[in-house]
Amino acid sequence: MKVQNKKIPLGEFMEEREEVLATWPTGKDVDLEDAIDYLKKLPDHKNFAKKLENAKLKGITLAQPRAGVPLVDKHIELLRYLQDEGGADLLPSTIDAYTRQNRYEEGERGIQESARAGRAMMNGFPAVNHGVARCREIVEAVNLPVQARHGTPDSRLLAEIIHAGGWTSNEGGAISYNIPYAKSVPIDRSIKFWQYCDRLVGYYEENGISINREPFGPLTGTLVPPSISNSVAIIEALLAAEQGVKSITVGYGQCGNLNQDVAAIRALESQTKYYLDKFGYDGILITTVFHQWMGGFPADEARAFGVISLGSTAAALAGATKVIVKTPHEAFGIPTKEANASGIKATKMVLNLLAEQRMLNSNALLNEIEIIKAETSCIIDKVIELGGGDLAEGTVKGFEAGVIDIPFAPSKYNAGLMMPARDNEGNIRFLMTGNLPFTKDLKDFNRMKLEERANFEYRDVDFQMTVDDVFAVGKGRLIGRKE
Ligand SMILES: CC[C@H]1O[C@@H](n2cnc3c(N)ncnc32)[C@H](O)[C@@H]1O
């Protein structure tokens, strides 16, 4: 399938909408004129893009949980609790796994079973099955903006329903909701799916409605080097801007070394701006989101709060616009509303204590920013070259060539030739670069940093470092030190 990084012509887009809205009965309730009218009436404090813009202006970091249960009344109860008791600044609706695979029949069954059982029989909120009117009930029941968070390669119908339903942000992207989430969705298909979602946001923007888009930063959430996740975020930001998206939140998942985590956010924000400017997209509101630790969590709740507080510290010192909150139930699964609220409270305690503080520009910080930017530029510039100047085509070719390569990704379209490991301070480095287009200097730098650790631990630089690092945090350490 031919892909092109070009804004979808309105007529072509409207034609495709007919087909998308017909894929499930609730699609027929989406009426763009009615949706624009409804969204125009939403107060600013319920608009995701506006709340992020305000936070960026004030230099504050907002706290947002993940949360989703199958039934509307229970979901409203949950979100109100996280708003009132937890103190959330922004609200999610985490979408269930069936909806993420467009398996709406099972979504329907999941709703019936949850109603019958009196408890959640699915791991999220099936927004497509519930439809526009019920999504609006949620927006009307809370005082905060609502965002769809999920992992859907084909989010076209979901995007139509949630935006018409008053949810003013959608998370995801052609790479970030495909490669880490699906085994066999071709990149060219997910690029087209997400160009549609972004074009829908572009249509709302052309009609005076601000809607935020948030590429999923952490990807597989397992030892992902900052330049890999930053490259993906910037590529998805550029693809979104071409379709008319004006509010973009680029994200990053905490890796654990405080200096590298702050550097990653600083590099991400400035390089996103650099590439958007370079390709002539102006007037874009760029914000950042820091995801608290996405890897294995300690089962002990007190230790879990330690991890949550470290992530909050990194987000605050980095000056991220938003932080995604974990809960003390992370090691077990879907949290209770109480556990979810306590994760937010712990996070906001740290954010408030650090409100007036930022990581200072030390040599270590500036050097790490430069390394991340240099690695990221190598990847993005090569992707554009492979595409003959077209970013969409270059992304397809980039994955085929292993120029973009995400560690531990399930997708069969991911090369899987690169391998990460931590250096002696816990920074994520490249143990193997596979076909990543790094300069010799960058490869030598990464090798040198891993040799420092190997010498310190009297071990070889090898894959065992990676294996030990994968399990370290669950065991209460950052670096998987040789026993
Ligand atoms: C991206 C993965 C993250 O999403 C979290 N998650 C997934 N579904 C839900 C859910 N339904 N409620 C709260 N958190 C959730 C999960 O715990 C993990 O931290």
The ligand as a Tripos MOL2 file, in Angstrom:
@<TRIPOS>MOLECULE
LIG
   19    21     1     0     0
SMALL
NO_CHARGES

@<TRIPOS>ATOM
      1 C1          0.1970    1.2120   29.3910 C.3       1 LIG1
      2 C2          0.2520    0.1590   30.4790 C.3       1 LIG1
      3 C3         -0.2370    0.7020   31.8020 C.3       1 LIG1
      4 O1         -1.6460    0.8990   31.7680 O.3       1 LIG1
      5 C4         -2.1880    0.4760   32.9980 C.3       1 LIG1
      6 N1         -3.5930    0.1240   32.7770 N.ar      1 LIG1
      7 C5         -4.0820   -0.6320   31.7700 C.ar      1 LIG1
      8 N2         -5.4220   -0.7320   31.8810 N.ar      1 LIG1
      9 C6         -5.7760   -0.0100   32.9830 C.ar      1 LIG1
     10 C7         -7.0190    0.2860   33.6240 C.ar      1 LIG1
     11 N3         -8.1650   -0.1940   33.1350 N.pl3     1 LIG1
     12 N4         -7.0120    1.0730   34.7220 N.ar      1 LIG1
     13 C8         -5.8410    1.5730   35.2080 C.ar      1 LIG1
     14 N5         -4.6380    1.3230   34.6500 N.ar      1 LIG1
     15 C9         -4.6180    0.5450   33.5540 C.ar      1 LIG1
     16 C10        -1.3210   -0.6960   33.4110 C.3       1 LIG1
     17 O2         -1.4070   -0.8950   34.7860 O.3       1 LIG1
     18 C11         0.0380   -0.2200   32.9930 C.3       1 LIG1
     19 O3          0.5590    0.5920   34.0200 O.3       1 LIG1
@<TRIPOS>BOND
     1     1     2 1
     2     2     3 1
     3     3     4 1
     4     3    18 1
     5     4     5 1
     6     5     6 1
     7     5    16 1
     8     6     7 ar
     9     6    15 ar
    10     7     8 ar
    11     8     9 ar
    12     9    10 ar
    13     9    15 ar
    14    10    11 1
    15    10    12 ar
    16    12    13 ar
    17    13    14 ar
    18    14    15 ar
    19    16    17 1
    20    16    18 1
    21    18    19 1
@<TRIPOS>SUBSTRUCTURE
     1 LIG1         1 GROUP 0 **** ****
